[in-house]
């Protein structure tokens, strides 16, 4: 399947804590998220991933975008029509 427009949002999840490194104590989150919206196919998928090496399948980390928004307290796709946003963010899409 070909996707010609993807929006990808990535960021830290600080709710699970973080470590610091260096003299400036740069924060390194224990987990981060990715949310992907394939606009032309009306599909959305989210992931919460550990900030560490893993041999697990990426789909083992799949969550709804609603779950990401609850953890981060960020409305990731606020520009979408509310009905579309609700439908896409609350369900799992297969890409």
C-alpha positions as CSV (number, residue, x, y, z in Angstrom):
1,X,0.0,0.0,0.0
2,X,1.3,3.5,-0.9
3,X,0.9,6.4,1.5
4,X,1.6,9.8,0.0
5,X,1.0,12.0,3.1
6,X,2.0,10.9,6.6
7,X,2.1,13.0,9.7
8,X,4.4,11.7,12.4
9,X,4.5,13.1,16.0
10,X,7.2,11.9,18.3
11,X,8.0,12.9,21.9
12,X,8.9,11.9,25.4
13,X,6.6,10.5,28.0
14,X,7.8,12.0,31.3
15,X,5.0,10.4,33.4
16,X,7.1,7.2,33.7
17,X,10.1,9.2,34.9
18,X,13.5,10.0,33.4
19,X,17.2,9.8,34.1
20,X,19.7,12.7,33.6
21,X,23.1,12.7,32.1
22,X,26.1,15.1,31.9
23,X,27.0,18.2,33.8
24,X,23.8,19.9,32.6
25,X,21.7,17.0,33.7
26,X,20.0,16.6,30.4
27,X,16.7,14.6,30.9
28,X,16.5,11.2,29.1
29,X,12.9,9.8,29.2
30,X,12.4,6.1,30.0
31,X,9.7,6.0,27.3
32,X,8.7,7.9,24.2
33,X,5.7,7.9,21.8
34,X,5.1,7.9,18.1
35,X,1.8,8.7,16.5
36,X,1.3,8.3,12.8
37,X,-1.6,9.6,10.7
38,X,-2.0,8.5,7.1
39,X,-4.2,11.3,5.9
40,X,-5.1,9.8,2.4
41,X,-6.1,6.5,3.9
42,X,-7.8,7.7,7.1
43,X,-5.6,5.6,9.4
44,X,-3.9,6.4,12.6
45,X,-1.6,4.3,14.8
46,X,0.3,5.0,18.0
47,X,3.2,3.4,19.9
48,X,4.6,3.8,23.4
49,X,8.2,2.6,23.3
50,X,11.0,2.1,25.8
51,X,14.0,4.3,25.3
52,X,16.2,1.2,25.1
53,X,17.2,-1.5,22.7
54,X,14.5,-4.1,22.0
55,X,14.0,-7.2,19.9
56,X,10.3,-7.1,20.4
57,X,8.0,-6.6,17.4
58,X,6.9,-3.0,16.9
59,X,3.3,-4.0,17.2
60,X,3.9,-5.2,20.7
61,X,4.1,-1.5,21.6
62,X,0.9,-0.4,19.8
63,X,-1.6,1.8,21.7
64,X,-4.4,4.1,20.6
65,X,-3.5,7.7,20.1
66,X,-6.0,8.5,22.9
67,X,-3.8,6.5,25.3
68,X,-0.8,8.6,24.2
69,X,-2.8,11.8,24.7
70,X,-3.8,10.7,28.2
71,X,-0.1,10.0,29.1
72,X,1.3,13.2,27.7
73,X,-1.7,15.5,28.2
74,X,-1.2,16.8,24.6
75,X,-4.0,16.9,22.0
76,X,-1.8,15.6,19.1
77,X,-4.2,16.0,16.1
78,X,-6.4,19.0,17.3
79,X,-6.8,20.4,13.8
80,X,-8.9,17.4,12.7
81,X,-12.6,17.5,12.6
82,X,-13.8,16.4,16.0
83,X,-15.8,13.4,14.8
84,X,-12.9,12.2,12.7
85,X,-10.4,12.8,15.4
86,X,-12.5,10.8,18.0
87,X,-13.0,7.9,15.6
88,X,-9.3,7.6,14.6
89,X,-7.7,8.3,17.9
90,X,-9.8,5.8,19.9
91,X,-9.2,2.8,17.6
92,X,-6.4,0.6,16.3
93,X,-5.7,0.9,12.5
94,X,-3.8,-1.7,10.6
95,X,-1.3,-0.2,8.2
